[in-house]
Every structure is written in C-alpha cells, then in structure tokens.
Amino acid sequence: MKRLGVLLAVFSLAAPAPGVSQGSGAPTTHLIVVTGLGGQPEYSDLFHTQGKSLMGAAEDRWGVPRDNIVWLAEAPDRDPDLVSDRSTKEALEAAILSAASRAGPSDGVMIVLIGHGSGEGDESKINLPGPDLSGGDLAEALGAFSSQTVAIVNTASASGGFVQALSGERRIVVTATRSPREKERTYFGSYFVDAYLDEGADVDKDERVSLLEAFQFASGEVARRYERDNQMLTEHALLDDNGDREGSAAPGATQSDGALAGRFFLVSTSKSVAQQAVDDPELAALLEDKTRIETAIARLRQLRDTMDPAAYDAELERLVLELASVNRQIRDKGDRA
C-alpha cells in the first residue's frame, strides 16, 4: 500500500514541462537576454558576443520564435536590428511586463544576465547602465508571472546572492558563484552559451539541451579550465530548483535540485521532430508520452527519500525502460521521414 500511495502521488503531482503542448494550446519559451556594462572594451565585446550568440542559437538552432526573444544590450547601436533596447533596469522591468502579458499560463521564461557583478553582505547586483540590478529588484519584477516556470541565469561575478533572493516555486535560479564574495571574473557565462551551441552538452542525445544539462556542461568546462591553467578555482556555480534555497554546487551535486531544470528547454523537442509531428498524429502522441514519462521520473526522484529503496529502484527502472522505448520509436520515425 505504501508503494501504491507513493506512485499515485508521483503521477498525480506530475506537472507538464514548460514548452510542452497540452492540447488546448502550444506553450512555448520566452527568452530575455541582458548584457550589462563591460567597463573595458574587451569585456564589452565579450558580453556583446555572448548575448548575440545566445540569441542566435535560440532562434536559429532551437526554433524559439523571434517575437519571443528580447535582447537588451549596453550599446544597442552595435546591432540595432537585434537589440530591443539599452540594458537598463527600467528596460528589463518593461521587458518582463511585456513577456508576462504575452506568455501563456504554461509557458516557460528564461532570463539570462551577462556581465560584471558586485556583492555586499548577502546581496548581489549586476552592473547595468544607470542603477544596478539586485536580486531583490528582479524578484519584485518577476511577480508579474503568476503560473509560468521562470529560469534566471546570472553569469556575473559575485552572483550567488541571487539564489536566496529569487528562490521559489516554479523557479530555477542559476548563478556563476556560490556567494556574493566570489568577486573575481567568471568564465561560466561563456561556457553556458556554448552549451546551446555545442553538441557535447546534449548528454542524453535527445536533440535538446535542458537547463540542467547546460548548467552541468558549463560547470564542468569551468573546472577543467582552472585545472588546465593550474589555478585555484574561484567560481563555484549554483543551481536552485523549485524553492530549495540551498542550491546544488557545481559540477554535479543535484540530489535535491535539478528535477525542474532537467525538464526546462528552449524548445520542448528537436526542431526537426517538432515540424514532423505537426503532420504525424502518431509522432505527436509519442512526444506526449515522452513528456509524461520524463515528468514522472522527475517527480519520482523528488520522492526518493520517502520510498522503500527497492520500490524506488523498481519503479525508476520501469520508467527508464519505458522512456527508452518511446525515444527509440521517436528516433525510428525520424529516420523514416
């Protein structure tokens, strides 16, 4: 009875992943990219390049609709056809309100902050033209989203304070550092962008990159860089998932975090498969099955500590095998297309 009750809880609590169609509409992802003050030309160039690369990958590789992407930059005149506005605090707040007015109740929202940060006490800020933006400022603005899953990625130095300020239900918070006291320049941002450009970040080879995969890819590359250069690691990325507030340290501690991030994608499925599914009801049904199973696995992992170990292992094995079967059928259909 205990096992039955827990398994019923797994499936009754299962919520659709952001960006996955649920029949009445087609939820999607909204992306806001913010590149802050560089301070020096080399950093201004670096941050601008990162923002442009992420925006391009989202639209061209992952198929995020152009209307769902906003890029706020330090110098909008460098790419006037791509940059929506200058990256001020006020412009970001306006972009958030605009996204909230357009987002469906099951849509996902990703906000990526790129630049230099500062920290004092437990508070972190990112340096923007005009007033800097704190985690508290952003938390207030995010109140505009009532039901959407929101992911905030702060790649700046001293960014760790954003976890405590922003942690909450249906929230994913990623920071390049574990505290506001890690104030050295960070490399996390470059590798985070690379995760959406590099085939190697797609660990499970499902032709998508989840936010969890991007976090783990970037964290691992940061650690390898410091090791290669024989330097002491001065940045320790964190991922907070669904209100844990503790945050999982990079590169791989995700026991309590990662269930929601593992289901958060710029697109719900690969672009080619999604296009094929429009005219193939059988493939569309398989994609719905895939989402259902992935959600059940994520919820099961959250309940691991409440379950008999043997029952947990048996149910996880069943779900993983079922997922493998569905993935194989999806791949077979793709190969025949």
C-alpha positions in Angstrom: 0.0 0.0 0.0 2.8 2.4 0.8 4.3 1.9 -2.6 1.0 2.3 -4.3 0.3 5.5 -2.5 3.6 7.0 -3.4 3.4 6.0 -7.0 -0.1 7.5 -7.2 1.4 10.7 -5.8 4.1 10.7 -8.4 1.6 10.7 -11.3 -1.0 13.0 -9.7 1.6 15.6 -8.8 3.2 15.4 -12.3 3.1 18.8 -14.0 3.7 19.4 -17.7 7.1 20.5 -18.6 7.5 24.1 -19.8 7.0 24.5 -23.5 5.1 21.2 -24.0 1.7 21.3 -25.7 -1.2 20.2 -23.6 -3.9 20.1 -26.2 -5.6 23.4 -25.7 -2.6 25.4 -26.8 1.1 25.2 -27.6 3.1 26.5 -24.7 6.5 27.9 -25.6 9.6 29.6 -24.2 10.2 33.3 -23.9 13.9 34.4 -23.7 15.2 37.7 -22.3 19.0 38.3 -22.7 20.6 41.1 -20.8 24.2 42.2 -21.4 25.4 44.7 -18.9 28.3 47.1 -18.6 31.7 45.9 -19.7 33.8 48.6 -18.1 36.6 47.9 -20.6 36.4 47.3 -24.4 37.4 43.7 -24.1 34.6 42.9 -21.7 32.1 45.0 -23.6 33.0 43.0 -26.7 32.9 39.7 -24.9 29.5 40.3 -23.3 28.0 41.5 -26.5 29.3 38.5 -28.4 27.8 36.1 -25.8 24.4 37.8 -25.9 24.3 37.8 -29.7 25.4 34.1 -29.8 22.8 33.0 -27.3 20.1 34.9 -29.1 21.2 33.4 -32.5 21.3 29.9 -31.1 17.8 30.2 -29.6 16.2 31.4 -32.8 18.3 29.6 -35.5 19.2 26.3 -33.8 16.4 25.8 -31.3 13.5 27.4 -33.1 12.4 29.9 -30.5 10.1 32.4 -32.3 11.8 35.7 -32.9 8.9 37.5 -31.3 9.6 35.6 -28.0 13.2 36.9 -27.8 14.3 40.2 -26.3 17.9 41.3 -26.1 18.9 44.3 -24.0 22.5 45.5 -24.5 24.9 48.1 -23.3 25.3 49.5 -26.8 22.1 48.9 -28.9 23.7 50.7 -31.9 26.2 47.8 -32.4 23.3 45.6 -33.6 20.2 47.8 -34.0 18.3 45.1 -35.9 18.7 42.6 -33.0 18.9 44.7 -29.8 15.5 45.8 -28.5 16.7 48.5 -26.0 19.6 49.5 -23.8 20.1 47.2 -20.8 18.8 49.4 -18.1 16.9 48.3 -15.0 13.8 50.0 -16.3 14.1 48.4 -19.8 14.4 45.0 -18.2 11.3 45.6 -16.0 9.4 46.7 -19.1 10.6 43.5 -21.0 9.4 41.4 -18.1 6.0 43.0 -18.1 5.7 42.6 -21.8 6.6 38.9 -21.7 4.1 38.4 -18.8 1.4 39.9 -20.9 2.1 37.6 -23.8 3.0 34.4 -22.0 0.5 31.5 -21.7 -0.1 30.0 -18.3 2.2 27.0 -19.0 4.9 28.9 -20.9 8.5 28.9 -19.8 10.5 32.1 -19.4 14.3 32.3 -19.3 16.2 35.5 -18.3 20.0 35.4 -18.8 22.1 38.1 -17.2 25.6 38.5 -18.7 28.1 41.0 -17.3 30.1 42.1 -14.2 28.6 41.8 -10.7 29.2 43.1 -7.3 28.4 41.9 -3.8 28.0 43.3 -0.4 26.9 41.1 2.6 24.3 38.7 1.3 23.2 40.9 -1.6 24.4 40.5 -5.2 23.9 43.0 -8.1 24.7 43.0 -11.8 26.2 46.2 -13.3 23.9 47.9 -15.7 23.8 51.3 -17.4 22.2 53.5 -14.7 21.2 51.8 -11.4 22.5 48.3 -10.9 20.0 45.4 -10.6 19.8 43.4 -7.3 18.2 40.1 -6.8 15.5 41.8 -4.8 14.8 44.2 -7.6 14.4 41.3 -10.0 12.2 39.3 -7.5 9.8 42.2 -7.4 9.6 42.4 -11.2 9.0 38.6 -11.5 5.8 38.9 -9.6 4.2 39.6 -13.0 4.4 35.9 -13.7 1.6 34.1 -12.0 1.9 30.5 -13.2 4.8 30.3 -15.6 8.1 28.5 -14.9 10.8 31.1 -14.8 14.5 30.4 -15.1 17.0 33.1 -14.1 20.6 32.6 -15.1 23.1 35.1 -13.7 26.5 34.5 -15.2 28.2 37.5 -13.5 30.8 37.6 -10.7 29.5 37.8 -7.1 26.1 36.5 -8.4 25.4 33.9 -5.6 23.1 36.2 -3.7 20.5 35.9 -6.4 19.7 32.4 -5.2 18.3 33.5 -1.8 16.6 36.5 -3.3 14.8 34.6 -6.2 14.3 31.1 -5.0 10.7 29.9 -5.1 8.1 27.5 -6.5 8.3 27.2 -10.3 11.7 29.0 -10.2 15.1 27.8 -11.4 18.0 30.0 -10.3 21.5 29.5 -11.7 24.4 31.6 -10.6 28.1 31.6 -11.6 29.2 31.9 -8.0 28.1 30.4 -4.7 28.2 33.7 -2.8 28.5 37.5 -3.3 32.0 37.2 -2.0 33.4 35.4 -5.1 34.2 38.6 -7.0 36.8 37.5 -9.5 35.8 37.5 -13.2 33.8 34.4 -14.2 34.1 32.1 -17.1 30.7 30.4 -16.5 28.9 32.6 -19.0 31.0 31.8 -22.0 30.5 28.0 -21.4 26.8 28.4 -20.6 26.3 30.0 -24.0 28.5 27.3 -25.6 26.1 24.7 -24.1 23.4 25.8 -26.5 25.9 25.8 -29.4 27.9 22.6 -28.7 26.6 19.1 -29.4 28.5 17.8 -26.3 26.1 19.4 -23.9 23.2 17.1 -25.1 24.2 14.3 -22.7 21.1 12.1 -23.2 21.2 12.6 -27.0 17.6 13.6 -27.3 18.4 16.5 -29.6 17.7 19.1 -26.9 19.7 20.8 -24.2 17.9 21.1 -20.8 18.8 23.9 -18.4 20.3 21.2 -16.1 22.5 19.9 -19.0 23.6 23.5 -19.8 24.5 24.1 -16.1 26.5 20.8 -15.8 28.2 21.4 -19.1 29.3 24.9 -18.2 30.3 24.0 -14.7 32.4 21.1 -15.9 34.2 23.2 -18.5 34.9 25.9 -15.9 36.5 23.3 -13.6 38.6 21.9 -16.5 39.8 25.4 -17.4 41.1 26.2 -14.0 42.7 22.7 -13.7 44.3 23.1 -17.1 45.7 26.6 -16.2 46.8 25.2 -12.8 44.8 27.9 -11.0 42.7 27.8 -7.8 39.0 27.6 -8.6 37.5 31.0 -7.8 33.9 30.5 -9.0 31.5 27.8 -7.9 28.3 27.8 -9.8 24.9 27.0 -8.1 21.6 25.7 -9.3 18.5 26.2 -7.1 15.4 24.3 -8.2 11.8 24.9 -7.2 12.5 26.7 -4.0 15.2 24.6 -2.3 17.1 27.7 -1.4 20.3 25.7 -0.7 21.3 25.3 -4.3 23.3 22.4 -5.8 27.0 23.1 -6.1 28.7 22.6 -9.4 29.7 20.5 -11.2 27.4 17.6 -10.3 25.6 17.7 -6.9 22.0 17.6 -7.9 20.4 15.3 -5.4 17.8 17.8 -4.3 18.0 20.1 -7.3 17.6 19.6 -11.0 14.2 18.0 -11.4 12.6 21.1 -12.8 15.8 22.3 -14.6 16.1 18.8 -16.2 12.7 19.5 -17.9 13.3 23.1 -18.9 14.2 23.5 -22.6 14.3 26.4 -25.0 12.2 24.0 -27.2 10.1 21.0 -26.0 11.6 18.8 -28.7 14.0 18.9 -31.5 13.1 21.3 -34.3 13.0 18.6 -37.0 10.9 16.3 -34.9 8.5 19.1 -33.9 8.0 20.0 -37.6 7.3 16.4 -38.5 4.9 15.9 -35.6 2.6 18.6 -37.0 1.5 16.3 -39.8 2.0 13.0 -37.9 -0.5 12.3 -35.1 1.3 9.1 -34.0 4.5 11.0 -33.5 2.7 13.8 -31.7 1.3 11.1 -29.3 4.7 9.7 -28.8 6.0 13.1 -27.8 3.2 13.5 -25.3 4.2 10.1 -23.9 7.8 11.2 -23.6 6.8 14.3 -21.7 4.6 12.3 -19.3 7.3 9.8 -18.6 10.0 12.4 -18.1 7.8 14.3 -15.7 7.0 11.1 -13.8 10.7 10.3 -13.4 11.4 13.8 -12.2 8.7 13.6 -9.5 9.8 10.1 -8.6 13.3 11.3 -7.9 11.9 14.1 -5.7 10.1 11.4 -3.6 13.1 9.1 -3.3 13.7 9.7 0.4 10.0 8.8 1.2 10.1 5.4 -0.6 11.4 1.9 0.1 14.7 1.7 -1.8 13.7 -1.5 -3.6 10.4 0.0 -4.7 12.1 3.2 -5.8 14.6 1.3 -7.9 12.0 -0.9 -9.5 9.7 2.0 -10.4 12.6 4.0 -11.7 13.8 1.1 -13.8 10.3 0.7 -15.3 10.0 4.3 -16.2 13.5 4.5 -17.7 12.8 1.4 -19.9 9.5 2.9 -20.9 11.2 6.2 -21.8 13.9 4.3 -23.8 11.2 2.5 -25.8 9.4 5.8 -26.6 12.7 7.5 -27.5 13.5 4.6 -29.8 10.1 4.9 -31.6 10.6 8.6 -32.0 14.1 8.1 -33.5 12.8 5.4 -35.8 10.0 7.7 -37.1 12.6 10.5 -37.6 14.9 8.2 -39.6 12.0 7.2 -41.9 11.0 10.8 -42.5 
